[in-house]
């Protein structure tokens, strides 16, 4: 067959049942487009926690206030990568910013992402400026000069200057809330605004994405915070952990209700192609959707958290319970992204067939790439935390900001 | 001291006045200049696109055309010559997963309420042709009792409100004045958002080129006065093409003389392929 050589270029030729359009046999958006909203969601969620401290002054989140921001930045740096790796012509990626087509949701991405990265870097800079100054004073030679450079020569740490910095951090954090949530709400819009797929076309989609983003970010912080305490051999701040558990519980409840409502809407309206959707959710999607995403990923952590809040669980049991719940939530949100992105494409546009996405392991858009993109930010974060220890007091006077 | 101050304030005032005047003049000049430029451009485009280096040929005026496509499903015999002609004419990837145009077969068997649908990409049909680059419909229903059967050719609908153009992040896909939706292959980034947005499954990614492709009604031919390759190749006249602005063109007559319908009108895309002889299961 002369076309065999060409087939080698294809990422996935999806097997199908029923009737699907000929061009549908290759799934357009692969696992990398699952990774993309997953990463932005983690960013939005981590930023939410940092705002709870920096904007709303919730002192109990102090131990993770700065760490949350570093987490957001580490993951945000990785966000454009899945998109770039997915593009057929990545060398032209900047066309979206040079000549953005204003009616396209994707055209907004470059601007939103750049703005948000700049904002994060600025906020982190203000936060760590006293630390830069302190390091510059205590190191000599090249290191000292580099620290001085990091402070941009601004070495005034008088109470007046610190008050000014505080104000800047506050305003940046305030602007950051709509920026982070806008960035993620827009991702939901990318899917929700398409009328070609019944599984995506929903007004609730941006909201569902947003809420699930928040829970994934909070869950990530819980896991990383507990892990970091283990690594630093210090006790977990239970008040902080319990606060995070409350946030997780509240937002997870909202997410579950919203997702339920969205699903109910699709089924209840029962528009054209509903038979195929029902066949899909009761067939191939039964395990990933009802068992993994809803039961194991959403209902169980909610029950565990509810029980612990009700019983006033504390100590080691609290740490284990909250961490396990957080891990399950992280998994659930991943499954939600998968079921939306891949699920939507597995239901054929004809409304008369189902496709099966087959993930390739070693490929530009394969499993190994996807895993690297999800794990990569953790290594970056580890490096960032080594360079800028976020465990001290937030932009506190120098005398107070000791090592943990 | 006071005098000096007064003097300097007078000087400052006159300087500011001068600055204001200069700004006004500059602004007026620039505005005038821009108006001139706009006027020139308008004049040029009114001279017909012929005078400019216009797209795509020197003697074609896209404001005088509004292309339309008709499909008479009652005539189609499912020979798939159109599909093969299109593949050759438009360098469509030579496999069973990329098509600018395709033909669907609807077969109602006795005792069944839903049609059995397939197209040339179906593995059974590919097995019958023996290769992914030649197409035929396998005679798979020869032993069955067929109640009703028909073929439906499909292609890009060049929608009046194209969802694909709306979602393109770079503007690489755009609508021409004569109604055809084109893709600038030198500008497309290959994000495939348009592939997702098209409700008709008309678009695909050409993985070798890294850009999205689709049917464009053989724009390179129609702007030279030729017919699209599929229309030319059809042995039974099931595909009709022409200028909607010309009331005597084949497509205008086709629409006037038949009760036509379009696919998925509820999408709001306002498609421009007009069908005769399809039934409710076709979408």
Interface residues (C-beta under 8 A of the other chain):
Chain A: X1 X2 X3 X6 X7 X9 X10 X11 X13 X18 X19 X20 X21 X22 X23 X24 X25 X26 X28 X29 X83 X86 X87 X88 X89 X90 X92 X93 X95 X96 X99 X100 X101 X103 X104 X105 X106 X107 X109 X190 X194 X195 X196 X197 X272 X345 X349 X350 X351 X352
Chain B: X93 X94 X95 X96 X97 X98 X99 X102 X104 X117 X118 X119 X120 X121 X131 X132 X133 X154 X163 X166 X167 X168 X169 X170 X171 X172 X187 X188 X189 X190 X191 X192 X193 X195 X196 X197 X198 X199 X200 X201 X202 X203 X204 X205 X206 X207 X208 X209 X210 X211 X212 X266 X267 X268 X283
